[in-house]
Amino acid sequence: MKNICIVFTFIAFAVLLTSCNNKSDEYIDPRGTDYAGSESCIQCHQSQHNDAIHTSHFKATSPGTKENILGHFVNGKNTFVYSKNIKLVMENRNDSLYQVVYKDGKEVEAYPFEILFGTKHAQTSAYWKNHYTYELPISYYKLINSWGTSPGYSATTLNFERKIDKECYACHSSNIASQYITTSSDSLNFLTMEIEDFMNKNTLVYGIDCERCHGPAKKHVQTHLKFPDLKQAQNIVSFKNLTRQQRIDACALCHSGNDQVKLKSRFQYKPGESLNSYFRKNLQLKEDLNFDVHGNQLGLLSQSKCFIKSEKMDCMSCHNPHQDSYKSMVVYSKICVSCHQESKHKPETIKNTSKTIMANNCVECHMPKQDSKAIRFQQSNTAPVTSYSLRTHKIGIYPVPKK
C-alpha cells in the first residue's frame, strides 16, 4: 500500500511539472500561433519586463479600471458643465467608472470607461457599442490636473457618437482584429447582402507589447527554453542587428504623423521591414510643412541639423524603448554633450541664461515645449481654450528663456 502511494505521488508530481512546462504552449494569442504573448518574455527578461510595463508604450491603451484611470471621481473635481441645465459627471459606481449626463439635475444617460488611451500627458477614454468603440467627450489632462474636452470636442454640445478608427488602435495597441459579418434581406423579391467590418473586442491586445517591436516570439521562446545556454538570440528581431533606417522605421511607424498616404495597415508591419510599402508620401503637402509637436516626432527630428549631419543618430540615441523618458534633464544634457563637447554659446545667451540651465538642461533651450495646433481643450463651457504643450523634437536654436 505504501509503495502504491509513493508511485501515485510521483505520477501526480510529474503531471504537475509537465503542466508547468507546457503552460506557455497553451497560450493562444489573437495575432496567431507565431506569437507567444508578453508574459512569456518574463522568464528570461525579467528586468526589461519590469521596466517596460510602466512605460507610456505599454500603457498606450489599458482597461478602464480604477487602477489605470488618471482622473478624479470626487465631488468638486469630477464635473464638466455644458450649460446651465446640462452637466457631465465622472462617477464610480460599484467599481465601474462612468461619464454620466445630467439634465436639470436628473440622470439622462451613462457611458462606461472601458478603454483608456494614454497615460503620460493626458488620457482619453472609449466605450463599446455594437462591435465598435466610441470616444468619450471628456478627457483628463495632467497639465491642469483636471478634466477637459477631448481633442476636437465641443464644450457646449454633448457628443458620444465619434467612432474610433481601427488605425487609432494600430498605434495605441498591439492588436485588434476585424470581424466581418454578412447580413442579408429579402424585400420585394430582391436579395441584398451587406458586409460590415466590426472590431472584435476579444482580439484586443492592450498597449505596445514586446512582440509589437520585436516581432512574433513563439519560436524564440521555445528555442531558448529548450536550449537555455544559447547566447545568441534566435528567431527574434534584435535592434542591434538592424540598420539605422530599419530602427528609425520601427519608431516612425507611429511617430511620423498621419500626413502620408496609407497603403497597408500598421498592424501588418514587422520590425525590420521598410515603411515604403506601408506609406507613400503625400505629394500635395509642401516640403516645408510645419509639423505639429503632437504625433510627428520624426518629422521634426529630421529637420534638425543634429540628425541631418549624423550618420548614426536615431530615436534610440536619446530614448531607451524599455523605459519612459528620463525625468531628469541632466541625463539628456549628457547625451547632447557627448557630441557637442566644444559648443560655444553667444555672449547674449550666456548673459540671459542661468548657469544651471546651461550646464544641466540643454533641451530647455534647444528643444523647448511648444503649443500643439492639433490639440486644445476647455475645462467648461465658459472656460478659455487651453493649449496642450509638448516638447518639440526639432533640435535648434530658439529664443533664450529668461533667468
WOFEN-V828320 format. One record per residue. N is the residue number from 1. RES is the residue in one small letter. SS is DSSP state (alpha for helix, beta for strand, coil for the rest). OMEGA is omega as a letter, one per 20 degrees, with the letter a starting at -180 (* if undefined). D_CENTER is the distance of its C-alpha to the mean C-alpha in Angstrom with 2 decimals. Layout:
# WOFEN-V828320
n=N res=RES ss=SS omega=OMEGA d_center=D_CENTER
n=N res=RES ss=SS omega=OMEGA d_center=D_CENTER
This chain:
# WOFEN-V828320
n=1 res=m ss=coil omega=a d_center=60.64
n=2 res=k ss=alpha omega=a d_center=59.01
n=3 res=n ss=alpha omega=r d_center=58.18
n=4 res=i ss=alpha omega=r d_center=56.62
n=5 res=c ss=alpha omega=a d_center=54.32
n=6 res=i ss=alpha omega=r d_center=53.31
n=7 res=v ss=alpha omega=a d_center=52.54
n=8 res=f ss=alpha omega=r d_center=50.54
n=9 res=t ss=alpha omega=a d_center=48.48
n=10 res=f ss=alpha omega=r d_center=47.83
n=11 res=i ss=alpha omega=r d_center=46.70
n=12 res=a ss=alpha omega=r d_center=44.37
n=13 res=f ss=alpha omega=r d_center=42.84
n=14 res=a ss=alpha omega=r d_center=42.47
n=15 res=v ss=alpha omega=r d_center=40.70
n=16 res=l ss=alpha omega=r d_center=38.28
n=17 res=l ss=alpha omega=r d_center=37.52
n=18 res=t ss=alpha omega=r d_center=37.05
n=19 res=s ss=alpha omega=r d_center=34.63
n=20 res=c ss=alpha omega=a d_center=32.52
n=21 res=n ss=alpha omega=a d_center=32.62
n=22 res=n ss=coil omega=a d_center=31.60
n=23 res=k ss=alpha omega=a d_center=28.80
n=24 res=s ss=alpha omega=a d_center=26.04
n=25 res=d ss=alpha omega=a d_center=27.95
n=26 res=e ss=alpha omega=a d_center=27.97
n=27 res=y ss=coil omega=r d_center=24.21
n=28 res=i ss=coil omega=a d_center=23.32
n=29 res=d ss=coil omega=a d_center=19.81
n=30 res=p ss=coil omega=r d_center=19.07
n=31 res=r ss=coil omega=r d_center=18.21
n=32 res=g ss=coil omega=a d_center=21.80
n=33 res=t ss=coil omega=r d_center=24.29
n=34 res=d ss=coil omega=a d_center=23.03
n=35 res=y ss=coil omega=a d_center=20.05
n=36 res=a ss=coil omega=a d_center=20.69
n=37 res=g ss=coil omega=a d_center=17.61
n=38 res=s ss=alpha omega=a d_center=15.88
n=39 res=e ss=alpha omega=a d_center=18.65
n=40 res=s ss=alpha omega=a d_center=21.16
n=41 res=c ss=alpha omega=a d_center=19.83
n=42 res=i ss=alpha omega=a d_center=20.95
n=43 res=q ss=alpha omega=a d_center=24.54
n=44 res=c ss=coil omega=a d_center=24.61
n=45 res=h ss=coil omega=a d_center=21.53
n=46 res=q ss=alpha omega=a d_center=21.64
n=47 res=s ss=alpha omega=r d_center=20.89
n=48 res=q ss=alpha omega=r d_center=17.81
n=49 res=h ss=alpha omega=a d_center=16.50
n=50 res=n ss=alpha omega=r d_center=17.50
n=51 res=d ss=alpha omega=a d_center=15.54
n=52 res=a ss=alpha omega=a d_center=12.34
n=53 res=i ss=coil omega=r d_center=12.11
n=54 res=h ss=coil omega=a d_center=11.98
n=55 res=t ss=coil omega=r d_center=9.17
n=56 res=s ss=coil omega=r d_center=6.05
n=57 res=h ss=coil omega=a d_center=4.62
n=58 res=f ss=coil omega=a d_center=6.82
n=59 res=k ss=coil omega=r d_center=6.22
n=60 res=a ss=coil omega=r d_center=2.90
n=61 res=t ss=beta omega=r d_center=6.22
n=62 res=s ss=beta omega=r d_center=9.60
n=63 res=p ss=beta omega=a d_center=13.25
n=64 res=g ss=coil omega=a d_center=14.92
n=65 res=t ss=coil omega=r d_center=17.22
n=66 res=k ss=coil omega=a d_center=19.05
n=67 res=e ss=coil omega=a d_center=17.53
n=68 res=n ss=coil omega=a d_center=13.93
n=69 res=i ss=coil omega=a d_center=14.94
n=70 res=l ss=coil omega=a d_center=15.25
n=71 res=g ss=coil omega=a d_center=18.03
n=72 res=h ss=coil omega=r d_center=21.79
n=73 res=f ss=coil omega=r d_center=24.00
n=74 res=v ss=coil omega=a d_center=27.36
n=75 res=n ss=coil omega=a d_center=30.05
n=76 res=g ss=coil omega=a d_center=29.98
n=77 res=k ss=coil omega=a d_center=26.23
n=78 res=n ss=coil omega=a d_center=25.01
n=79 res=t ss=beta omega=r d_center=26.75
n=80 res=f ss=beta omega=a d_center=26.05
n=81 res=v ss=beta omega=r d_center=29.29
n=82 res=y ss=coil omega=r d_center=29.54
n=83 res=s ss=coil omega=a d_center=33.32
n=84 res=k ss=coil omega=a d_center=36.38
n=85 res=n ss=coil omega=r d_center=36.30
n=86 res=i ss=beta omega=r d_center=32.64
n=87 res=k ss=beta omega=r d_center=29.90
n=88 res=l ss=beta omega=a d_center=26.65
n=89 res=v ss=beta omega=r d_center=26.31
n=90 res=m ss=beta omega=a d_center=23.46
n=91 res=e ss=beta omega=r d_center=25.30
n=92 res=n ss=beta omega=a d_center=25.16
n=93 res=r ss=beta omega=r d_center=27.46
n=94 res=n ss=coil omega=r d_center=28.37
n=95 res=d ss=coil omega=r d_center=25.07
n=96 res=s ss=beta omega=a d_center=23.16
n=97 res=l ss=beta omega=a d_center=21.50
n=98 res=y ss=beta omega=r d_center=22.48
n=99 res=q ss=beta omega=a d_center=22.72
n=100 res=v ss=beta omega=a d_center=26.49
n=101 res=v ss=beta omega=r d_center=28.57
n=102 res=y ss=beta omega=r d_center=32.05
n=103 res=k ss=beta omega=a d_center=34.88
n=104 res=d ss=coil omega=r d_center=37.99
n=105 res=g ss=coil omega=a d_center=36.93
n=106 res=k ss=beta omega=r d_center=36.54
n=107 res=e ss=beta omega=r d_center=33.42
n=108 res=v ss=beta omega=a d_center=32.72
n=109 res=e ss=beta omega=a d_center=29.53
n=110 res=a ss=beta omega=a d_center=26.55
n=111 res=y ss=beta omega=a d_center=23.01
n=112 res=p ss=beta omega=r d_center=20.88
n=113 res=f ss=coil omega=a d_center=17.41
n=114 res=e ss=coil omega=r d_center=16.21
n=115 res=i ss=beta omega=r d_center=12.43
n=116 res=l ss=beta omega=r d_center=10.23
n=117 res=f ss=beta omega=r d_center=7.16
n=118 res=g ss=coil omega=r d_center=5.96
n=119 res=t ss=coil omega=a d_center=8.40
n=120 res=k ss=coil omega=a d_center=9.38
n=121 res=h ss=coil omega=a d_center=11.31
n=122 res=a ss=beta omega=a d_center=11.30
n=123 res=q ss=beta omega=r d_center=10.58
n=124 res=t ss=beta omega=a d_center=11.51
n=125 res=s ss=beta omega=a d_center=12.98
n=126 res=a ss=beta omega=r d_center=14.57
n=127 res=y ss=beta omega=r d_center=17.64
n=128 res=w ss=beta omega=r d_center=19.21
n=129 res=k ss=beta omega=r d_center=22.47
n=130 res=n ss=coil omega=r d_center=24.45
n=131 res=h ss=coil omega=r d_center=21.78
n=132 res=y ss=beta omega=r d_center=19.38
n=133 res=t ss=beta omega=a d_center=16.73
n=134 res=y ss=beta omega=a d_center=17.49
n=135 res=e ss=beta omega=r d_center=15.77
n=136 res=l ss=coil omega=a d_center=17.61
n=137 res=p ss=coil omega=a d_center=19.37
n=138 res=i ss=beta omega=r d_center=18.77
n=139 res=s ss=beta omega=r d_center=15.66
n=140 res=y ss=beta omega=a d_center=15.68
n=141 res=y ss=beta omega=r d_center=15.71
n=142 res=k ss=coil omega=a d_center=16.15
n=143 res=l ss=coil omega=a d_center=18.26
n=144 res=i ss=coil omega=a d_center=20.94
n=145 res=n ss=coil omega=a d_center=20.15
n=146 res=s ss=beta omega=r d_center=20.78
n=147 res=w ss=beta omega=r d_center=19.98
n=148 res=g ss=beta omega=a d_center=20.11
n=149 res=t ss=beta omega=r d_center=19.85
n=150 res=s ss=coil omega=a d_center=16.56
n=151 res=p ss=coil omega=r d_center=16.12
n=152 res=g ss=coil omega=a d_center=19.19
n=153 res=y ss=coil omega=r d_center=20.88
n=154 res=s ss=coil omega=r d_center=24.50
n=155 res=a ss=coil omega=a d_center=25.82
n=156 res=t ss=coil omega=a d_center=29.01
n=157 res=t ss=coil omega=r d_center=28.23
n=158 res=l ss=coil omega=r d_center=26.28
n=159 res=n ss=coil omega=r d_center=24.06
n=160 res=f ss=coil omega=a d_center=22.41
n=161 res=e ss=coil omega=r d_center=22.60
n=162 res=r ss=coil omega=a d_center=19.65
n=163 res=k ss=beta omega=r d_center=18.31
n=164 res=i ss=coil omega=a d_center=14.65
n=165 res=d ss=coil omega=a d_center=14.85
n=166 res=k ss=alpha omega=a d_center=13.87
n=167 res=e ss=alpha omega=r d_center=12.26
n=168 res=c ss=alpha omega=r d_center=9.64
n=169 res=y ss=alpha omega=a d_center=8.71
n=170 res=a ss=alpha omega=r d_center=9.20
n=171 res=c ss=alpha omega=a d_center=6.04
n=172 res=h ss=alpha omega=r d_center=3.99
n=173 res=s ss=beta omega=r d_center=6.60
n=174 res=s ss=beta omega=r d_center=9.34
n=175 res=n ss=beta omega=r d_center=12.10
n=176 res=i ss=beta omega=a d_center=13.95
n=177 res=a ss=beta omega=r d_center=17.49
n=178 res=s ss=beta omega=r d_center=20.00
n=179 res=q ss=beta omega=a d_center=23.21
n=180 res=y ss=beta omega=a d_center=26.13
n=181 res=i ss=beta omega=a d_center=28.83
n=182 res=t ss=beta omega=r d_center=32.21
n=183 res=t ss=beta omega=a d_center=34.40
n=184 res=s ss=beta omega=r d_center=38.03
n=185 res=s ss=beta omega=r d_center=40.84
n=186 res=d ss=beta omega=a d_center=44.53
n=187 res=s ss=beta omega=r d_center=45.88
n=188 res=l ss=coil omega=r d_center=49.36
n=189 res=n ss=coil omega=r d_center=49.53
n=190 res=f ss=beta omega=a d_center=46.44
n=191 res=l ss=beta omega=r d_center=43.66
n=192 res=t ss=beta omega=r d_center=40.19
n=193 res=m ss=beta omega=r d_center=36.94
n=194 res=e ss=beta omega=r d_center=33.37
n=195 res=i ss=beta omega=a d_center=30.21
n=196 res=e ss=beta omega=a d_center=27.03
n=197 res=d ss=beta omega=r d_center=23.53
n=198 res=f ss=beta omega=r d_center=22.04
n=199 res=m ss=beta omega=a d_center=18.76
n=200 res=n ss=beta omega=a d_center=19.58
n=201 res=k ss=beta omega=a d_center=17.76
n=202 res=n ss=beta omega=a d_center=19.18
n=203 res=t ss=beta omega=a d_center=17.17
n=204 res=l ss=beta omega=r d_center=13.66
n=205 res=v ss=beta omega=a d_center=11.93
n=206 res=y ss=beta omega=r d_center=9.22
n=207 res=g ss=coil omega=r d_center=6.02
n=208 res=i ss=coil omega=a d_center=6.31
n=209 res=d ss=coil omega=a d_center=9.94
n=210 res=c ss=alpha omega=a d_center=12.96
n=211 res=e ss=alpha omega=r d_center=14.33
n=212 res=r ss=alpha omega=a d_center=11.50
n=213 res=c ss=alpha omega=a d_center=12.47
n=214 res=h ss=alpha omega=r d_center=16.05
n=215 res=g ss=coil omega=a d_center=17.16
n=216 res=p ss=coil omega=a d_center=19.20
n=217 res=a ss=coil omega=a d_center=20.78
n=218 res=k ss=alpha omega=r d_center=23.54
n=219 res=k ss=alpha omega=r d_center=26.37
n=220 res=h ss=alpha omega=a d_center=25.05
n=221 res=v ss=alpha omega=a d_center=25.11
n=222 res=q ss=alpha omega=a d_center=28.49
n=223 res=t ss=alpha omega=a d_center=30.03
n=224 res=h ss=alpha omega=r d_center=29.21
n=225 res=l ss=alpha omega=r d_center=30.23
n=226 res=k ss=alpha omega=r d_center=33.43
n=227 res=f ss=coil omega=a d_center=34.04
n=228 res=p ss=coil omega=a d_center=32.56
n=229 res=d ss=coil omega=r d_center=34.56
n=230 res=l ss=coil omega=a d_center=32.80
n=231 res=k ss=coil omega=a d_center=31.50
n=232 res=q ss=coil omega=a d_center=29.94
n=233 res=a ss=coil omega=a d_center=26.66
n=234 res=q ss=coil omega=r d_center=27.49
n=235 res=n ss=coil omega=r d_center=25.65
n=236 res=i ss=coil omega=r d_center=22.23
n=237 res=v ss=coil omega=r d_center=20.54
n=238 res=s ss=coil omega=a d_center=21.08
n=239 res=f ss=alpha omega=r d_center=19.66
n=240 res=k ss=alpha omega=r d_center=22.96
n=241 res=n ss=alpha omega=r d_center=24.72
n=242 res=l ss=coil omega=r d_center=22.77
n=243 res=t ss=coil omega=r d_center=24.13
n=244 res=r ss=alpha omega=a d_center=22.66
n=245 res=q ss=alpha omega=r d_center=21.74
n=246 res=q ss=alpha omega=r d_center=20.12
n=247 res=r ss=alpha omega=r d_center=17.90
n=248 res=i ss=alpha omega=a d_center=17.06
n=249 res=d ss=alpha omega=a d_center=16.43
n=250 res=a ss=alpha omega=r d_center=13.91
n=251 res=c ss=alpha omega=a d_center=11.74
n=252 res=a ss=alpha omega=r d_center=13.10
n=253 res=l ss=alpha omega=a d_center=11.90
n=254 res=c ss=alpha omega=a d_center=8.80
n=255 res=h ss=alpha omega=r d_center=10.20
n=256 res=s ss=coil omega=r d_center=13.57
n=257 res=g ss=coil omega=a d_center=13.36
n=258 res=n ss=coil omega=a d_center=14.96
n=259 res=d ss=coil omega=a d_center=18.50
n=260 res=q ss=coil omega=r d_center=19.53
n=261 res=v ss=beta omega=a d_center=21.23
n=262 res=k ss=beta omega=r d_center=19.28
n=263 res=l ss=coil omega=r d_center=21.56
n=264 res=k ss=coil omega=r d_center=19.53
n=265 res=s ss=coil omega=r d_center=16.32
n=266 res=r ss=alpha omega=a d_center=13.38
n=267 res=f ss=alpha omega=a d_center=13.59
n=268 res=q ss=alpha omega=a d_center=16.97
n=269 res=y ss=coil omega=r d_center=16.04
n=270 res=k ss=coil omega=a d_center=17.14
n=271 res=p ss=coil omega=a d_center=16.81
n=272 res=g ss=coil omega=r d_center=20.09
n=273 res=e ss=coil omega=r d_center=20.53
n=274 res=s ss=coil omega=r d_center=21.16
n=275 res=l ss=alpha omega=a d_center=19.01
n=276 res=n ss=alpha omega=r d_center=22.38
n=277 res=s ss=alpha omega=a d_center=22.64
n=278 res=y ss=coil omega=a d_center=19.38
n=279 res=f ss=beta omega=r d_center=19.80
n=280 res=r ss=beta omega=a d_center=22.99
n=281 res=k ss=coil omega=r d_center=23.52
n=282 res=n ss=coil omega=a d_center=24.43
n=283 res=l ss=coil omega=a d_center=28.04
n=284 res=q ss=coil omega=a d_center=28.43
n=285 res=l ss=coil omega=r d_center=26.21
n=286 res=k ss=coil omega=a d_center=28.04
n=287 res=e ss=coil omega=a d_center=27.57
n=288 res=d ss=coil omega=a d_center=27.41
n=289 res=l ss=coil omega=r d_center=24.48
n=290 res=n ss=coil omega=a d_center=23.21
n=291 res=f ss=coil omega=r d_center=19.44
n=292 res=d ss=coil omega=a d_center=17.45
n=293 res=v ss=coil omega=r d_center=15.72
n=294 res=h ss=coil omega=r d_center=12.56
n=295 res=g ss=coil omega=a d_center=10.83
n=296 res=n ss=coil omega=r d_center=13.60
n=297 res=q ss=alpha omega=a d_center=13.75
n=298 res=l ss=alpha omega=r d_center=15.69
n=299 res=g ss=alpha omega=r d_center=18.10
n=300 res=l ss=alpha omega=r d_center=19.00
n=301 res=l ss=alpha omega=a d_center=19.35
n=302 res=s ss=coil omega=r d_center=21.52
n=303 res=q ss=coil omega=a d_center=23.90
n=304 res=s ss=coil omega=r d_center=24.52
n=305 res=k ss=alpha omega=r d_center=27.82
n=306 res=c ss=alpha omega=a d_center=26.31
n=307 res=f ss=alpha omega=a d_center=24.24
n=308 res=i ss=alpha omega=a d_center=27.06
n=309 res=k ss=alpha omega=a d_center=29.72
n=310 res=s ss=coil omega=r d_center=27.95
n=311 res=e ss=coil omega=a d_center=28.20
n=312 res=k ss=coil omega=a d_center=25.76
n=313 res=m ss=coil omega=r d_center=23.03
n=314 res=d ss=coil omega=a d_center=19.47
n=315 res=c ss=alpha omega=a d_center=16.00
n=316 res=m ss=alpha omega=r d_center=16.89
n=317 res=s ss=alpha omega=a d_center=20.10
n=318 res=c ss=coil omega=a d_center=18.42
n=319 res=h ss=coil omega=r d_center=15.16
n=320 res=n ss=coil omega=a d_center=15.16
n=321 res=p ss=coil omega=r d_center=12.08
n=322 res=h ss=coil omega=a d_center=13.20
n=323 res=q ss=coil omega=r d_center=13.26
n=324 res=d ss=coil omega=r d_center=11.70
n=325 res=s ss=coil omega=r d_center=13.51
n=326 res=y ss=coil omega=r d_center=17.16
n=327 res=k ss=coil omega=r d_center=18.56
n=328 res=s ss=coil omega=r d_center=21.90
n=329 res=m ss=alpha omega=r d_center=22.59
n=330 res=v ss=alpha omega=a d_center=25.47
n=331 res=v ss=alpha omega=r d_center=23.34
n=332 res=y ss=alpha omega=r d_center=22.15
n=333 res=s ss=alpha omega=r d_center=25.77
n=334 res=k ss=alpha omega=r d_center=27.04
n=335 res=i ss=alpha omega=r d_center=24.85
n=336 res=c ss=alpha omega=a d_center=26.29
n=337 res=v ss=alpha omega=r d_center=29.77
n=338 res=s ss=coil omega=r d_center=29.63
n=339 res=c ss=coil omega=a d_center=30.04
n=340 res=h ss=coil omega=a d_center=31.76
n=341 res=q ss=coil omega=a d_center=34.45
n=342 res=e ss=coil omega=a d_center=37.15
n=343 res=s ss=coil omega=r d_center=35.39
n=344 res=k ss=coil omega=r d_center=37.82
n=345 res=h ss=coil omega=r d_center=37.05
n=346 res=k ss=coil omega=r d_center=39.37
n=347 res=p ss=alpha omega=r d_center=41.92
n=348 res=e ss=alpha omega=r d_center=40.40
n=349 res=t ss=alpha omega=a d_center=36.97
n=350 res=i ss=alpha omega=a d_center=38.68
n=351 res=k ss=alpha omega=a d_center=40.64
n=352 res=n ss=alpha omega=a d_center=37.79
n=353 res=t ss=coil omega=a d_center=35.11
n=354 res=s ss=coil omega=a d_center=35.29
n=355 res=k ss=alpha omega=r d_center=35.93
n=356 res=t ss=alpha omega=r d_center=32.99
n=357 res=i ss=alpha omega=a d_center=30.50
n=358 res=m ss=alpha omega=a d_center=32.43
n=359 res=a ss=alpha omega=a d_center=32.22
n=360 res=n ss=alpha omega=a d_center=28.90
n=361 res=n ss=coil omega=r d_center=26.49
n=362 res=c ss=alpha omega=a d_center=26.53
n=363 res=v ss=alpha omega=a d_center=23.19
n=364 res=e ss=alpha omega=r d_center=24.64
n=365 res=c ss=alpha omega=a d_center=27.06
n=366 res=h ss=alpha omega=r d_center=25.51
n=367 res=m ss=coil omega=a d_center=21.83
n=368 res=p ss=coil omega=r d_center=22.41
n=369 res=k ss=beta omega=r d_center=20.15
n=370 res=q ss=beta omega=r d_center=20.61
n=371 res=d ss=beta omega=r d_center=20.26
n=372 res=s ss=beta omega=r d_center=17.86
n=373 res=k ss=beta omega=a d_center=20.00
n=374 res=a ss=beta omega=a d_center=17.32
n=375 res=i ss=beta omega=r d_center=16.48
n=376 res=r ss=beta omega=a d_center=19.42
n=377 res=f ss=beta omega=r d_center=20.32
n=378 res=q ss=coil omega=a d_center=23.38
n=379 res=q ss=coil omega=r d_center=24.22
n=380 res=s ss=coil omega=a d_center=27.07
n=381 res=n ss=coil omega=a d_center=29.24
n=382 res=t ss=coil omega=a d_center=31.42
n=383 res=a ss=coil omega=r d_center=28.93
n=384 res=p ss=coil omega=r d_center=28.40
n=385 res=v ss=coil omega=a d_center=25.29
n=386 res=t ss=beta omega=r d_center=22.92
n=387 res=s ss=beta omega=r d_center=20.98
n=388 res=y ss=beta omega=a d_center=17.37
n=389 res=s ss=beta omega=r d_center=17.68
n=390 res=l ss=beta omega=r d_center=15.51
n=391 res=r ss=beta omega=r d_center=16.98
n=392 res=t ss=coil omega=r d_center=18.01
n=393 res=h ss=coil omega=r d_center=17.62
n=394 res=k ss=coil omega=a d_center=21.05
n=395 res=i ss=coil omega=a d_center=23.28
n=396 res=g ss=coil omega=r d_center=26.69
n=397 res=i ss=coil omega=a d_center=29.55
n=398 res=y ss=coil omega=r d_center=29.07
n=399 res=p ss=coil omega=a d_center=31.51
n=400 res=v ss=coil omega=r d_center=32.23
n=401 res=p ss=coil omega=a d_center=31.16
n=402 res=k ss=coil omega=r d_center=34.28
n=403 res=k ss=coil omega=* d_center=35.26
